[in-house]
Amino acid sequence: MENRYNESITNLKSQIEIEISKMEKMPSNIFRHFTVKALKSKKERLYDIEKILRIEKYKLAFIGKVGLGKTTAICHLFDLTNQVPVAPNAKKLKTQEILAISSGRTTLCEVELIPKGCEASYIMIDPCSEQEVLDDIDMFCNIIDKKLNPQNYDIVSTTQSEIPTELLKAIRNLVNLQEKTDLMIDEGEELAKKIFSEGKTLEDFKETVRIRANLAERIETKISFTSENLQKSLEGTIEISQEKEWLRDTFKKLNVVAHKQFSIPKNIYIYLSANIINQVGLSQIASIIDTKGLDGKITETIEKCIKEPDTLCLFITGYKQAPDIEIRKILIDHLREKSKNYHTKFILFVIPYKGEPENETDDNGDYIEDWNIGTEKRRKIIERILLNENVKLDPENIIFFDPLKYFDTVKRIHFEGTENEIHSEKLKVISQIDTIISKRKLGNELEVLSNDLQKIIQEKSFSHEEETIVNKTKSELLKYSFINFYSDEFISLFINDYKAYHHLTKRAINNYYGSHWRSGNIYFDAQEITKDVIRKITVQPQKEIEKIIDNLRIELEPKGLSFFAGELSENINKWLETVKLAPQNTESVFWNNIIRRWGMGRGYNDDVCSMLADKLRGANEYLQNTAQNLWRTEIIDKMSEFFGK
């Protein structure tokens, strides 16, 4: 933390303590009560600012749906690209993204890029446990068996695919059973047919495939650019492009588990040498996170990125639909309140498709035909959309970047003479991010807070009219002491959400007592469902309460109704995990029955959903009672205490 900020905070804290001490010696009245409350509120905010100012570097988490160009944007923005011949022995070059897998594919797990500045780049993985890998193999074997013996399985429609394409590819590489589409041969099916023809069982097939994985040899977690190549690099006899090519090939192999010494990764960490990543503008960046794509609902990983104070969230969205539905929901949930914790760490990162900004029309209906003017017009449209949703996002936190603006999007060949434009636009976007980080450091807020403090100190008393307004406001707010929080939706929404998982995914979740790192977490799902249910109930009271507070122009001590929804959802999560669906181990009759239901004939999905619904009886009533108690303690009691007796 900069010394000048540290000194300012220390002085402001000391000044506040002195003023509080003075006020507490005065006769008790509503003015004294309000002043002390205001001073304590400023002091609490100083502690928040102090924590943020201690953060030296920030993580950048890129969040968005698959297919919008998230990974492409990361690679082009941070020079993680390489120039390679368009064909063997060809002189013409094309641009290749280091993190590219192949067309239409996505990464197996979250990828974090760390600009380490070391001599040689290296990659580390956080591997799945042996049991988790065996469960993946088991799932693969069930898929093969289902193709050969469909009569033993449920045929149901769900919102999830049977198994993610990238995971299926990884498992096939792990056990060396490929699908040769050109020959119309599936080696997994052929092996299963052979084993079944010998009178053996599905379990025999699974054991054979497990052995093929050779997990005892897959124990490595780190791989580096080789010492031989590093020495050549230091001698100047090897080009940076070769280190980039090593990174691309190695990452691709690790992502699809094609490297014989490595298992299935949970996370991949790429440590970049000084040769690879341009450090210009990155002095405030600790790492760059390429998250798994949003798939209809928020995940634990993304929620973690949102909550961590040292992480900036760059929400990727297409141009015309910006912000898209999933991103809009996240912004509404976190920026509708007057939150000082999120509005400086959220960035809307808009990726136009070629020609979209130029095809914006002016007031006469003519094409604008200018990228900069077009994006500014779109920025105004986005601002209006967010304003209509009562979302407060700084216009400077809306960034436009088309990573392929100067490229043939099919062949990845950049147009001649555009090298300077490509470099200039990357630096511009990095500079915008750098500015947002600097604003996040909240130095300006210290000045505002100091001015507010002086105004509080200068006030000597309330007039009779002001006291009347305060008392009237308190009476109006206390009309909201009781809200009927009963909803019959929670259980049905929860079961529908659970039912939407594919039956193989559902089995993986069940085998881990409701929470599997990749497949899903029903306790986290319950949190999000609770928030939706409660927001629906409180949307109108929230508007009315905010209007009353705004009319008085005060800063209430309660952390807002979004805080209430968050606290309640965490309470429901804890109740399900520690009471209703506990214990999460082999001693649980409920979980044992759920797990044993697999493999006992058709009707699996209906049966496990019914078992879970039976177990959740009383959840709607629990939600109502808990919400009412929390509303009283966190909203009503604190509002009453704020206004005093």
Protein Blocks (a to p, Z undefined) as FASTA:
>chain_A
ZZklmmmmmmmmmmmmmmmmmmmmpccdfklmmmmmmmmmmmmmmmmmmmmmmpmbdcdd
ddddehilmmmmmmmmnopacdddfbghiabdcdddfklcbehiacfbdcddddekpabd
cdddddddfklmmmmmmmmmmmmmmmmmmmlpccdddfbdfbdfklmmmmmmmnopacdf
knopafklmmmmmmmmnopafklmmmmmmmmnommlmmcfbdcddfklmmmmmnopacfk
lmmmmmmmmmmmmmnopafkbccdfbdcddddfklpccehplmpfbdcdddddehiacfk
lmmmmmmmkbccdddddfklpccfklmmmmmmmmmpccfklmmmcccdddddehklmmpc
cfkopafkiaklmmmmmmmmmmmmmmmnopacdfklpccddfklmccfklopacehilmm
mmmmmmmmmmmmmmmmmmmnommmmmmmmmmmmmmmmpnbdcfklmmmmmmmmmmmmmmm
pccfbdfklmmmmmmmmmmpcfklmmmmmmnoopafklocfklmmmmmmmmmmmmmmmmm
mmmmmmmmmmnopacfbgbjklmmmmmmmmmmmmmmmmmmpccdfklmklmmmmmmgona
ghklmmmmmmmmmmmgoklmmmmmmmmmmmmmmmmmmmmmmnoZZ
